[in-house]
Every structure is written in C-alpha cells, then in structure tokens.
C-alpha cells in the first residue's frame, strides 16, 4: 500500500480511538484529528464523548480510520498511547476544547472494523430493546442496559438484582441464546429508524464488571442482509454526528 501514516492521519480526519483491539472485547470512540507532528510521532485528537483520563485502564490503544483501497473500504490503524491531556486546547477559531496528545508507534496496521468498532450509546442515537429468555420478557433501561452496539453484536450491562431479587438475566451463561427485538432511535424522531428482530448468543461474560453488575458480550444470530444494512447506516450516522460535534460543524 502506497499511503503513508502522514497522509492518512492528517488534521480534520475522522478517527476511532480503539482500546484492546485484539481482545475479545474491544471498545472504540469516535474522534477527530486537530493537529499532527509526525516528526515527533504525535497527534492531537478530540477528547471523545466517553472521556479518556489518566486513570483509564487498557492493555493497548490504537488510532484507526477508514481508507478507500482498490474500490473497497479498509480500516488502518497505528498503535499509540496518551501523552498529554488538554483541558482547553485552542482551535483555529480561538475556541477551547478538551483534547489528547497521543504518541504513536509505526508500523501502519490493517484492522478489522467489524470487531473494532462498537458504537457507545449517546443521548441522540440510542437502541431500545426487548429480550426474551426462558419465555419471559425483559426490557432495556429497566432490566438491563445496552452499553454499545456493533455490526456483529451488543454489549449489555445487567444488574445482578432487581428489586432485591436475583435478576434472571444475571444467570445467563456462555452460549446461552435469547430472542431480541431492537428499535434503533435517531435524534428528534418519535418513530424508530429501523426495527430489527433476531437472536443473540452470549459470547463472553465479565462477572466482575462492578459489585452490582455483570457485562455480557452477545453476538447476533440471523441478522439478514437488509437489516445489517440498516444497522450499518445507523452506526455510520451516529459516527458522523459525533464528528460534527467534535469539529463544531453545523
């Protein structure tokens, strides 16, 4: 590939900050490049909605972006680490924003967007869901919470107890399956952008998410091509909305 890091990771480029890219539970947040000094191998990016702080715990961190290669889109990344946390970084219009200087380490790597990008829930782009397990119905925001969504699955946070009794969803095991109906909600819309019925299977569990919650990584089963297209568009719309907010484009 003829493209260089300097060409790909240039100011105004939309990027994803990806944590633990090669793990079973990678997590990403949208950002944008404000400035770069490639001689020093440093890049200044916007602080994402899900704030990164000096105490943020991770095994590895990558900066990634999409690139068109031979009529196809591929995602490329560079390994990096946070160097400086700016509370009031000055933009070209003299406005002040939160930003992070990251130091990167070559080489340029091709990454897998399906496993890497999970869209965190925001106040504008949300997913409402009904989950059916053992013939009982459970609802998001009441019985469980959707942390993020990707083209291949959901990240779900489950309270261990509901009204002082054990939450049946906290008994889910790896490979357990459930029926799910999802409503993809966009800003200022009373009607869902899309309705997606399918099954999920528990792919991973973190019983130590917190003292009162567990984390479930669930993969989609039976996602049809048309519904996959709707979900992909929904995630893309959310990314663009986040980039507009970060770059202050109206």
Buried (B, 14 or more C-beta within 10 A) or exposed (E): EEEEBEEBBBEEBBBBBBBBBEEEBBBBBBBBBBBBEBEEBBBBBBBBBBEBEEEEEBEBBBBBBBBEEEEEEBBBBBBBEBBEBBEEBEBEEEEEBBBBBBBBEEEBEEBEBEBBBBBBBBEBBBBBBBBEBEEEEBEBEEBBBBBBBBBBBBBBBBBBEBEEEEBBBBEBEEEBEBBBBBBBBBEEEEEBBBEBEBBBBBBBBBEEBEEEBBBBBBBBBEBEEEBBEBBEEBBEBBBEBBBEBBBEEE
